[in-house]
Amino acid sequence: MTILSISNIERKENFIYYRREFTGTAAYEIPGRTVQGSIEFTIETTPLGKKDIHVKIIDQIDYPTIPLTKALKETIALMDSEGKLP
């Protein structure tokens, strides 16, 4: 499982300051092919400063979602720490 990119990231309007919601398109490789699909994700900062990331895969995939979700969370956390999210 390799995440190639997350593009077309748009931030949803939200009035809760510790919660950021986004939509985007993820491109990833699964064995035998490359797939693109819509995703929604939320980054919520806990009172202790830890960031919890929740990912929702919008499009149907014929691959186990747990490894894909884990890889997406890691990529989103990296993008957030590098300041690449809107």
Buried (B, 14 or more C-beta within 10 A) or exposed (E): BEBEEBEEBEEEEEEEEEEBBBBBBBBBEBEEEEBEBEBBBBBBEEEEEEBEBBBEBEEEEEBEEEEBBEBBBEBBEEBBEEEEBE
